[in-house]
Amino acid sequence: MNKEPERELFVLGLLRRQAHSPYAIDKVLRDHLPLYWQFRRGNVYQLVERLYDAGYLTRRTAAARRGPHESKTVYRLSSVGETRFRELLHRVITDVQSSDTALETAFVLLGQLPRSEALTLMLERMREIEGHERRLKRIFGDATARGGAGYFAAAHAYHRARSEHRFLEDAMRRLQDRGWQPQWVHDDGPITSATREPR
């Protein structure tokens, strides 16, 4: 389950908000594919069962509104799953080498936390990024002193870290601004859009 933390985090975050059947989880995941195009769909049913077996989910039977069966199995986050969700969210956000897909998934799910907790996570990421910038300077030194591919590698790493630093500064200003009303917690935005095209 650790090879693709974004899938596990996504499912845990989804079931933290509302109980769903594996079919409904798969549908929501498919709706997100145009946005998070690097998601590997895999077998959602197997993933849900693994999360259940690990104790992260509870399950119950609910009436089915449609289909050949009168009932369906729905899953919800357990107390152990809540701990796992928070640990995974923390790990993805504070790891400077998290993939873009994992990080974007985590940022969307920040909307489920109180602003103070979200701000704490962003501050931790800022410290990690600053530490990463210091490591880059020790490893690469002055990028302009390097030739050819060495320059491109160093310059790209520096620019990416600086861009991330600017993003975090902006994000933290917004989180601290009580006048900013992003419909926090209750609505983290529409999943699909008529204008969004799959990649």
Biotite code that builds the C-alpha atoms (Angstrom):
import biotite.structure as struc

atoms = struc.array([
    struc.Atom([0.000, 0.000, 0.000], chain_id="A", res_id=1, res_name="MET", atom_name="CA", element="C"),
    struc.Atom([3.004, 2.298, 0.331], chain_id="A", res_id=2, res_name="ASN", atom_name="CA", element="C"),
    struc.Atom([4.066, 2.188, -3.330], chain_id="A", res_id=3, res_name="LYS", atom_name="CA", element="C"),
    struc.Atom([1.333, 4.635, -4.340], chain_id="A", res_id=4, res_name="GLU", atom_name="CA", element="C"),
    struc.Atom([0.513, 6.659, -1.223], chain_id="A", res_id=5, res_name="PRO", atom_name="CA", element="C"),
    struc.Atom([-1.766, 8.971, -3.218], chain_id="A", res_id=6, res_name="GLU", atom_name="CA", element="C"),
    struc.Atom([-4.256, 6.150, -3.879], chain_id="A", res_id=7, res_name="ARG", atom_name="CA", element="C"),
    struc.Atom([-4.375, 5.049, -0.269], chain_id="A", res_id=8, res_name="GLU", atom_name="CA", element="C"),
    struc.Atom([-4.566, 8.649, 0.951], chain_id="A", res_id=9, res_name="LEU", atom_name="CA", element="C"),
    struc.Atom([-7.296, 9.450, -1.561], chain_id="A", res_id=10, res_name="PHE", atom_name="CA", element="C"),
    struc.Atom([-9.460, 6.510, -0.486], chain_id="A", res_id=11, res_name="VAL", atom_name="CA", element="C"),
    struc.Atom([-8.943, 7.177, 3.222], chain_id="A", res_id=12, res_name="LEU", atom_name="CA", element="C"),
    struc.Atom([-9.788, 10.853, 2.747], chain_id="A", res_id=13, res_name="GLY", atom_name="CA", element="C"),
    struc.Atom([-12.893, 9.992, 0.737], chain_id="A", res_id=14, res_name="LEU", atom_name="CA", element="C"),
    struc.Atom([-14.172, 7.504, 3.317], chain_id="A", res_id=15, res_name="LEU", atom_name="CA", element="C"),
    struc.Atom([-13.354, 9.934, 6.113], chain_id="A", res_id=16, res_name="ARG", atom_name="CA", element="C"),
    struc.Atom([-16.053, 12.229, 4.760], chain_id="A", res_id=17, res_name="ARG", atom_name="CA", element="C"),
    struc.Atom([-18.696, 9.682, 3.837], chain_id="A", res_id=18, res_name="GLN", atom_name="CA", element="C"),
    struc.Atom([-19.304, 5.935, 3.705], chain_id="A", res_id=19, res_name="ALA", atom_name="CA", element="C"),
    struc.Atom([-19.106, 4.461, 0.194], chain_id="A", res_id=20, res_name="HIS", atom_name="CA", element="C"),
    struc.Atom([-19.254, 1.135, -1.574], chain_id="A", res_id=21, res_name="SER", atom_name="CA", element="C"),
    struc.Atom([-16.182, 0.013, -3.549], chain_id="A", res_id=22, res_name="PRO", atom_name="CA", element="C"),
    struc.Atom([-18.152, 0.698, -6.743], chain_id="A", res_id=23, res_name="TYR", atom_name="CA", element="C"),
    struc.Atom([-18.787, 4.314, -5.655], chain_id="A", res_id=24, res_name="ALA", atom_name="CA", element="C"),
    struc.Atom([-15.123, 4.731, -4.642], chain_id="A", res_id=25, res_name="ILE", atom_name="CA", element="C"),
    struc.Atom([-14.032, 3.496, -8.067], chain_id="A", res_id=26, res_name="ASP", atom_name="CA", element="C"),
    struc.Atom([-16.408, 5.941, -9.756], chain_id="A", res_id=27, res_name="LYS", atom_name="CA", element="C"),
    struc.Atom([-15.081, 8.901, -7.732], chain_id="A", res_id=28, res_name="VAL", atom_name="CA", element="C"),
    struc.Atom([-11.524, 7.848, -8.525], chain_id="A", res_id=29, res_name="LEU", atom_name="CA", element="C"),
    struc.Atom([-12.379, 7.687, -12.232], chain_id="A", res_id=30, res_name="ARG", atom_name="CA", element="C"),
    struc.Atom([-13.909, 11.180, -11.984], chain_id="A", res_id=31, res_name="ASP", atom_name="CA", element="C"),
    struc.Atom([-10.594, 12.441, -10.616], chain_id="A", res_id=32, res_name="HIS", atom_name="CA", element="C"),
    struc.Atom([-8.459, 10.865, -13.325], chain_id="A", res_id=33, res_name="LEU", atom_name="CA", element="C"),
    struc.Atom([-8.670, 13.913, -15.625], chain_id="A", res_id=34, res_name="PRO", atom_name="CA", element="C"),
    struc.Atom([-7.210, 16.022, -12.804], chain_id="A", res_id=35, res_name="LEU", atom_name="CA", element="C"),
    struc.Atom([-4.779, 13.502, -11.343], chain_id="A", res_id=36, res_name="TYR", atom_name="CA", element="C"),
    struc.Atom([-3.940, 11.798, -14.588], chain_id="A", res_id=37, res_name="TRP", atom_name="CA", element="C"),
    struc.Atom([-0.992, 9.915, -13.081], chain_id="A", res_id=38, res_name="GLN", atom_name="CA", element="C"),
    struc.Atom([-3.297, 7.909, -10.801], chain_id="A", res_id=39, res_name="PHE", atom_name="CA", element="C"),
    struc.Atom([-3.051, 4.240, -11.585], chain_id="A", res_id=40, res_name="ARG", atom_name="CA", element="C"),
    struc.Atom([-6.534, 2.892, -11.224], chain_id="A", res_id=41, res_name="ARG", atom_name="CA", element="C"),
    struc.Atom([-5.457, -0.582, -10.229], chain_id="A", res_id=42, res_name="GLY", atom_name="CA", element="C"),
    struc.Atom([-8.045, -2.702, -8.490], chain_id="A", res_id=43, res_name="ASN", atom_name="CA", element="C"),
    struc.Atom([-9.991, -0.474, -6.116], chain_id="A", res_id=44, res_name="VAL", atom_name="CA", element="C"),
    struc.Atom([-11.847, -3.442, -4.670], chain_id="A", res_id=45, res_name="TYR", atom_name="CA", element="C"),
    struc.Atom([-8.579, -5.112, -3.649], chain_id="A", res_id=46, res_name="GLN", atom_name="CA", element="C"),
    struc.Atom([-7.241, -1.847, -2.207], chain_id="A", res_id=47, res_name="LEU", atom_name="CA", element="C"),
    struc.Atom([-10.388, -1.363, -0.116], chain_id="A", res_id=48, res_name="VAL", atom_name="CA", element="C"),
    struc.Atom([-10.162, -4.945, 1.166], chain_id="A", res_id=49, res_name="GLU", atom_name="CA", element="C"),
    struc.Atom([-6.489, -4.460, 2.095], chain_id="A", res_id=50, res_name="ARG", atom_name="CA", element="C"),
    struc.Atom([-7.360, -1.267, 3.971], chain_id="A", res_id=51, res_name="LEU", atom_name="CA", element="C"),
    struc.Atom([-10.189, -3.098, 5.726], chain_id="A", res_id=52, res_name="TYR", atom_name="CA", element="C"),
    struc.Atom([-7.926, -6.023, 6.634], chain_id="A", res_id=53, res_name="ASP", atom_name="CA", element="C"),
    struc.Atom([-5.380, -3.571, 8.046], chain_id="A", res_id=54, res_name="ALA", atom_name="CA", element="C"),
    struc.Atom([-8.088, -2.191, 10.344], chain_id="A", res_id=55, res_name="GLY", atom_name="CA", element="C"),
    struc.Atom([-8.278, 1.219, 8.641], chain_id="A", res_id=56, res_name="TYR", atom_name="CA", element="C"),
    struc.Atom([-11.914, 0.777, 7.576], chain_id="A", res_id=57, res_name="LEU", atom_name="CA", element="C"),
    struc.Atom([-15.147, -0.458, 9.059], chain_id="A", res_id=58, res_name="THR", atom_name="CA", element="C"),
    struc.Atom([-17.917, -1.912, 6.916], chain_id="A", res_id=59, res_name="ARG", atom_name="CA", element="C"),
    struc.Atom([-21.646, -2.419, 7.113], chain_id="A", res_id=60, res_name="ARG", atom_name="CA", element="C"),
    struc.Atom([-24.513, -3.424, 4.871], chain_id="A", res_id=61, res_name="THR", atom_name="CA", element="C"),
    struc.Atom([-26.727, -0.724, 3.374], chain_id="A", res_id=62, res_name="ALA", atom_name="CA", element="C"),
    struc.Atom([-29.756, -0.810, 1.101], chain_id="A", res_id=63, res_name="ALA", atom_name="CA", element="C"),
    struc.Atom([-28.917, -0.607, -2.591], chain_id="A", res_id=64, res_name="ALA", atom_name="CA", element="C"),
    struc.Atom([-30.831, 1.971, -4.623], chain_id="A", res_id=65, res_name="ARG", atom_name="CA", element="C"),
    struc.Atom([-30.220, 0.251, -7.929], chain_id="A", res_id=66, res_name="ARG", atom_name="CA", element="C"),
    struc.Atom([-28.678, -2.864, -9.374], chain_id="A", res_id=67, res_name="GLY", atom_name="CA", element="C"),
    struc.Atom([-29.523, -6.562, -9.053], chain_id="A", res_id=68, res_name="PRO", atom_name="CA", element="C"),
    struc.Atom([-28.900, -6.752, -5.293], chain_id="A", res_id=69, res_name="HIS", atom_name="CA", element="C"),
    struc.Atom([-31.049, -5.388, -2.492], chain_id="A", res_id=70, res_name="GLU", atom_name="CA", element="C"),
    struc.Atom([-28.045, -4.507, -0.343], chain_id="A", res_id=71, res_name="SER", atom_name="CA", element="C"),
    struc.Atom([-24.445, -3.397, -0.725], chain_id="A", res_id=72, res_name="LYS", atom_name="CA", element="C"),
    struc.Atom([-21.377, -3.194, 1.504], chain_id="A", res_id=73, res_name="THR", atom_name="CA", element="C"),
    struc.Atom([-20.222, 0.295, 2.405], chain_id="A", res_id=74, res_name="VAL", atom_name="CA", element="C"),
    struc.Atom([-16.957, 1.269, 4.097], chain_id="A", res_id=75, res_name="TYR", atom_name="CA", element="C"),
    struc.Atom([-16.065, 4.095, 6.462], chain_id="A", res_id=76, res_name="ARG", atom_name="CA", element="C"),
    struc.Atom([-12.841, 5.224, 8.117], chain_id="A", res_id=77, res_name="LEU", atom_name="CA", element="C"),
    struc.Atom([-12.153, 3.591, 11.508], chain_id="A", res_id=78, res_name="SER", atom_name="CA", element="C"),
    struc.Atom([-10.344, 5.236, 14.428], chain_id="A", res_id=79, res_name="SER", atom_name="CA", element="C"),
    struc.Atom([-7.192, 3.365, 13.363], chain_id="A", res_id=80, res_name="VAL", atom_name="CA", element="C"),
    struc.Atom([-7.819, 4.617, 9.822], chain_id="A", res_id=81, res_name="GLY", atom_name="CA", element="C"),
    struc.Atom([-8.044, 8.182, 11.135], chain_id="A", res_id=82, res_name="GLU", atom_name="CA", element="C"),
    struc.Atom([-4.581, 7.796, 12.639], chain_id="A", res_id=83, res_name="THR", atom_name="CA", element="C"),
    struc.Atom([-3.305, 6.299, 9.377], chain_id="A", res_id=84, res_name="ARG", atom_name="CA", element="C"),
    struc.Atom([-4.895, 9.119, 7.349], chain_id="A", res_id=85, res_name="PHE", atom_name="CA", element="C"),
    struc.Atom([-3.163, 11.775, 9.445], chain_id="A", res_id=86, res_name="ARG", atom_name="CA", element="C"),
    struc.Atom([0.185, 9.946, 9.413], chain_id="A", res_id=87, res_name="GLU", atom_name="CA", element="C"),
    struc.Atom([0.064, 9.516, 5.633], chain_id="A", res_id=88, res_name="LEU", atom_name="CA", element="C"),
    struc.Atom([-1.039, 13.109, 5.068], chain_id="A", res_id=89, res_name="LEU", atom_name="CA", element="C"),
    struc.Atom([1.836, 14.318, 7.268], chain_id="A", res_id=90, res_name="HIS", atom_name="CA", element="C"),
    struc.Atom([4.365, 12.083, 5.521], chain_id="A", res_id=91, res_name="ARG", atom_name="CA", element="C"),
    struc.Atom([3.346, 13.114, 2.011], chain_id="A", res_id=92, res_name="VAL", atom_name="CA", element="C"),
    struc.Atom([3.268, 16.842, 2.792], chain_id="A", res_id=93, res_name="ILE", atom_name="CA", element="C"),
    struc.Atom([6.566, 16.955, 4.669], chain_id="A", res_id=94, res_name="THR", atom_name="CA", element="C"),
    struc.Atom([8.500, 14.733, 2.241], chain_id="A", res_id=95, res_name="ASP", atom_name="CA", element="C"),
    struc.Atom([10.275, 16.981, -0.261], chain_id="A", res_id=96, res_name="VAL", atom_name="CA", element="C"),
    struc.Atom([10.468, 14.041, -2.680], chain_id="A", res_id=97, res_name="GLN", atom_name="CA", element="C"),
    struc.Atom([6.735, 13.232, -2.718], chain_id="A", res_id=98, res_name="SER", atom_name="CA", element="C"),
    struc.Atom([5.408, 12.868, -6.252], chain_id="A", res_id=99, res_name="SER", atom_name="CA", element="C"),
    struc.Atom([3.339, 15.723, -7.675], chain_id="A", res_id=100, res_name="ASP", atom_name="CA", element="C"),
    struc.Atom([0.236, 13.512, -7.712], chain_id="A", res_id=101, res_name="THR", atom_name="CA", element="C"),
    struc.Atom([0.648, 12.489, -4.063], chain_id="A", res_id=102, res_name="ALA", atom_name="CA", element="C"),
    struc.Atom([1.290, 16.075, -3.020], chain_id="A", res_id=103, res_name="LEU", atom_name="CA", element="C"),
    struc.Atom([-1.682, 17.502, -4.930], chain_id="A", res_id=104, res_name="GLU", atom_name="CA", element="C"),
    struc.Atom([-3.916, 14.828, -3.408], chain_id="A", res_id=105, res_name="THR", atom_name="CA", element="C"),
    struc.Atom([-2.655, 15.733, 0.063], chain_id="A", res_id=106, res_name="ALA", atom_name="CA", element="C"),
    struc.Atom([-3.200, 19.447, -0.513], chain_id="A", res_id=107, res_name="PHE", atom_name="CA", element="C"),
    struc.Atom([-6.830, 18.825, -1.513], chain_id="A", res_id=108, res_name="VAL", atom_name="CA", element="C"),
    struc.Atom([-7.336, 16.746, 1.631], chain_id="A", res_id=109, res_name="LEU", atom_name="CA", element="C"),
    struc.Atom([-5.927, 19.520, 3.820], chain_id="A", res_id=110, res_name="LEU", atom_name="CA", element="C"),
    struc.Atom([-9.420, 20.978, 3.542], chain_id="A", res_id=111, res_name="GLY", atom_name="CA", element="C"),
    struc.Atom([-10.625, 18.288, 5.941], chain_id="A", res_id=112, res_name="GLN", atom_name="CA", element="C"),
    struc.Atom([-8.399, 19.551, 8.764], chain_id="A", res_id=113, res_name="LEU", atom_name="CA", element="C"),
    struc.Atom([-8.859, 22.617, 10.956], chain_id="A", res_id=114, res_name="PRO", atom_name="CA", element="C"),
    struc.Atom([-6.923, 25.569, 9.552], chain_id="A", res_id=115, res_name="ARG", atom_name="CA", element="C"),
    struc.Atom([-4.517, 25.546, 12.497], chain_id="A", res_id=116, res_name="SER", atom_name="CA", element="C"),
    struc.Atom([-3.510, 21.939, 11.752], chain_id="A", res_id=117, res_name="GLU", atom_name="CA", element="C"),
    struc.Atom([-3.206, 22.642, 8.032], chain_id="A", res_id=118, res_name="ALA", atom_name="CA", element="C"),
    struc.Atom([-0.981, 25.630, 8.814], chain_id="A", res_id=119, res_name="LEU", atom_name="CA", element="C"),
    struc.Atom([1.223, 23.487, 11.064], chain_id="A", res_id=120, res_name="THR", atom_name="CA", element="C"),
    struc.Atom([1.709, 20.981, 8.238], chain_id="A", res_id=121, res_name="LEU", atom_name="CA", element="C"),
    struc.Atom([2.588, 23.755, 5.783], chain_id="A", res_id=122, res_name="MET", atom_name="CA", element="C"),
    struc.Atom([5.103, 25.189, 8.253], chain_id="A", res_id=123, res_name="LEU", atom_name="CA", element="C"),
    struc.Atom([6.701, 21.756, 8.567], chain_id="A", res_id=124, res_name="GLU", atom_name="CA", element="C"),
    struc.Atom([6.926, 21.484, 4.789], chain_id="A", res_id=125, res_name="ARG", atom_name="CA", element="C"),
    struc.Atom([8.520, 24.942, 4.670], chain_id="A", res_id=126, res_name="MET", atom_name="CA", element="C"),
    struc.Atom([11.223, 23.813, 7.119], chain_id="A", res_id=127, res_name="ARG", atom_name="CA", element="C"),
    struc.Atom([11.842, 20.688, 5.036], chain_id="A", res_id=128, res_name="GLU", atom_name="CA", element="C"),
    struc.Atom([12.104, 22.735, 1.846], chain_id="A", res_id=129, res_name="ILE", atom_name="CA", element="C"),
    struc.Atom([14.552, 25.136, 3.507], chain_id="A", res_id=130, res_name="GLU", atom_name="CA", element="C"),
    struc.Atom([16.654, 22.161, 4.617], chain_id="A", res_id=131, res_name="GLY", atom_name="CA", element="C"),
    struc.Atom([16.502, 20.799, 1.070], chain_id="A", res_id=132, res_name="HIS", atom_name="CA", element="C"),
    struc.Atom([17.707, 24.152, -0.314], chain_id="A", res_id=133, res_name="GLU", atom_name="CA", element="C"),
    struc.Atom([20.711, 24.034, 2.030], chain_id="A", res_id=134, res_name="ARG", atom_name="CA", element="C"),
    struc.Atom([21.515, 20.495, 0.872], chain_id="A", res_id=135, res_name="ARG", atom_name="CA", element="C"),
    struc.Atom([21.313, 21.592, -2.765], chain_id="A", res_id=136, res_name="LEU", atom_name="CA", element="C"),
    struc.Atom([23.825, 24.355, -2.115], chain_id="A", res_id=137, res_name="LYS", atom_name="CA", element="C"),
    struc.Atom([26.223, 21.897, -0.490], chain_id="A", res_id=138, res_name="ARG", atom_name="CA", element="C"),
    struc.Atom([25.867, 19.428, -3.367], chain_id="A", res_id=139, res_name="ILE", atom_name="CA", element="C"),
    struc.Atom([25.701, 21.719, -6.400], chain_id="A", res_id=140, res_name="PHE", atom_name="CA", element="C"),
    struc.Atom([27.323, 24.935, -5.215], chain_id="A", res_id=141, res_name="GLY", atom_name="CA", element="C"),
    struc.Atom([27.020, 27.777, -7.729], chain_id="A", res_id=142, res_name="ASP", atom_name="CA", element="C"),
    struc.Atom([24.925, 26.499, -10.637], chain_id="A", res_id=143, res_name="ALA", atom_name="CA", element="C"),
    struc.Atom([26.378, 29.092, -13.016], chain_id="A", res_id=144, res_name="THR", atom_name="CA", element="C"),
    struc.Atom([29.852, 27.664, -12.417], chain_id="A", res_id=145, res_name="ALA", atom_name="CA", element="C"),
    struc.Atom([28.761, 24.327, -13.826], chain_id="A", res_id=146, res_name="ARG", atom_name="CA", element="C"),
    struc.Atom([28.777, 23.483, -17.485], chain_id="A", res_id=147, res_name="GLY", atom_name="CA", element="C"),
    struc.Atom([26.240, 21.860, -19.765], chain_id="A", res_id=148, res_name="GLY", atom_name="CA", element="C"),
    struc.Atom([23.954, 19.293, -18.190], chain_id="A", res_id=149, res_name="ALA", atom_name="CA", element="C"),
    struc.Atom([25.350, 20.001, -14.715], chain_id="A", res_id=150, res_name="GLY", atom_name="CA", element="C"),
    struc.Atom([24.063, 23.559, -14.965], chain_id="A", res_id=151, res_name="TYR", atom_name="CA", element="C"),
    struc.Atom([20.589, 22.427, -16.066], chain_id="A", res_id=152, res_name="PHE", atom_name="CA", element="C"),
    struc.Atom([20.332, 19.872, -13.252], chain_id="A", res_id=153, res_name="ALA", atom_name="CA", element="C"),
    struc.Atom([21.442, 22.366, -10.594], chain_id="A", res_id=154, res_name="ALA", atom_name="CA", element="C"),
    struc.Atom([19.394, 25.278, -11.957], chain_id="A", res_id=155, res_name="ALA", atom_name="CA", element="C"),
    struc.Atom([16.259, 23.140, -12.206], chain_id="A", res_id=156, res_name="HIS", atom_name="CA", element="C"),
    struc.Atom([16.648, 21.909, -8.622], chain_id="A", res_id=157, res_name="ALA", atom_name="CA", element="C"),
    struc.Atom([17.221, 25.471, -7.346], chain_id="A", res_id=158, res_name="TYR", atom_name="CA", element="C"),
    struc.Atom([14.298, 26.956, -9.278], chain_id="A", res_id=159, res_name="HIS", atom_name="CA", element="C"),
    struc.Atom([11.948, 24.193, -8.184], chain_id="A", res_id=160, res_name="ARG", atom_name="CA", element="C"),
    struc.Atom([12.850, 24.670, -4.515], chain_id="A", res_id=161, res_name="ALA", atom_name="CA", element="C"),
    struc.Atom([12.451, 28.461, -4.770], chain_id="A", res_id=162, res_name="ARG", atom_name="CA", element="C"),
    struc.Atom([9.091, 28.089, -6.506], chain_id="A", res_id=163, res_name="SER", atom_name="CA", element="C"),
    struc.Atom([7.929, 25.716, -3.771], chain_id="A", res_id=164, res_name="GLU", atom_name="CA", element="C"),
    struc.Atom([9.107, 28.220, -1.160], chain_id="A", res_id=165, res_name="HIS", atom_name="CA", element="C"),
    struc.Atom([7.047, 31.011, -2.774], chain_id="A", res_id=166, res_name="ARG", atom_name="CA", element="C"),
    struc.Atom([3.989, 28.755, -2.982], chain_id="A", res_id=167, res_name="PHE", atom_name="CA", element="C"),
    struc.Atom([4.236, 27.864, 0.712], chain_id="A", res_id=168, res_name="LEU", atom_name="CA", element="C"),
    struc.Atom([4.572, 31.518, 1.699], chain_id="A", res_id=169, res_name="GLU", atom_name="CA", element="C"),
    struc.Atom([1.400, 32.322, -0.235], chain_id="A", res_id=170, res_name="ASP", atom_name="CA", element="C"),
    struc.Atom([-0.460, 29.292, 1.155], chain_id="A", res_id=171, res_name="ALA", atom_name="CA", element="C"),
    struc.Atom([0.433, 30.162, 4.737], chain_id="A", res_id=172, res_name="MET", atom_name="CA", element="C"),
    struc.Atom([-0.648, 33.791, 4.268], chain_id="A", res_id=173, res_name="ARG", atom_name="CA", element="C"),
    struc.Atom([-4.032, 32.554, 3.084], chain_id="A", res_id=174, res_name="ARG", atom_name="CA", element="C"),
    struc.Atom([-4.406, 30.108, 5.947], chain_id="A", res_id=175, res_name="LEU", atom_name="CA", element="C"),
    struc.Atom([-3.623, 32.887, 8.423], chain_id="A", res_id=176, res_name="GLN", atom_name="CA", element="C"),
    struc.Atom([-6.041, 35.323, 6.768], chain_id="A", res_id=177, res_name="ASP", atom_name="CA", element="C"),
    struc.Atom([-9.406, 34.955, 8.521], chain_id="A", res_id=178, res_name="ARG", atom_name="CA", element="C"),
    struc.Atom([-10.965, 37.054, 5.763], chain_id="A", res_id=179, res_name="GLY", atom_name="CA", element="C"),
    struc.Atom([-10.189, 34.329, 3.245], chain_id="A", res_id=180, res_name="TRP", atom_name="CA", element="C"),
    struc.Atom([-13.292, 32.147, 3.008], chain_id="A", res_id=181, res_name="GLN", atom_name="CA", element="C"),
    struc.Atom([-12.512, 29.090, 0.888], chain_id="A", res_id=182, res_name="PRO", atom_name="CA", element="C"),
    struc.Atom([-15.501, 27.066, 2.130], chain_id="A", res_id=183, res_name="GLN", atom_name="CA", element="C"),
    struc.Atom([-12.928, 25.282, 4.270], chain_id="A", res_id=184, res_name="TRP", atom_name="CA", element="C"),
    struc.Atom([-13.621, 21.690, 5.421], chain_id="A", res_id=185, res_name="VAL", atom_name="CA", element="C"),
    struc.Atom([-17.160, 21.391, 4.104], chain_id="A", res_id=186, res_name="HIS", atom_name="CA", element="C"),
    struc.Atom([-16.453, 21.740, 0.386], chain_id="A", res_id=187, res_name="ASP", atom_name="CA", element="C"),
    struc.Atom([-13.056, 21.293, -1.250], chain_id="A", res_id=188, res_name="ASP", atom_name="CA", element="C"),
    struc.Atom([-14.417, 22.036, -4.702], chain_id="A", res_id=189, res_name="GLY", atom_name="CA", element="C"),
    struc.Atom([-16.065, 20.219, -7.611], chain_id="A", res_id=190, res_name="PRO", atom_name="CA", element="C"),
    struc.Atom([-14.528, 16.966, -8.756], chain_id="A", res_id=191, res_name="ILE", atom_name="CA", element="C"),
    struc.Atom([-15.368, 17.262, -12.417], chain_id="A", res_id=192, res_name="THR", atom_name="CA", element="C"),
    struc.Atom([-15.935, 20.072, -14.843], chain_id="A", res_id=193, res_name="SER", atom_name="CA", element="C"),
    struc.Atom([-17.551, 20.078, -18.269], chain_id="A", res_id=194, res_name="ALA", atom_name="CA", element="C"),
    struc.Atom([-14.519, 21.979, -19.599], chain_id="A", res_id=195, res_name="THR", atom_name="CA", element="C"),
    struc.Atom([-11.946, 19.537, -18.218], chain_id="A", res_id=196, res_name="ARG", atom_name="CA", element="C"),
    struc.Atom([-10.550, 17.120, -20.762], chain_id="A", res_id=197, res_name="GLU", atom_name="CA", element="C"),
    struc.Atom([-8.773, 13.850, -19.914], chain_id="A", res_id=198, res_name="PRO", atom_name="CA", element="C"),
    struc.Atom([-5.091, 13.880, -20.728], chain_id="A", res_id=199, res_name="ARG", atom_name="CA", element="C"),
])
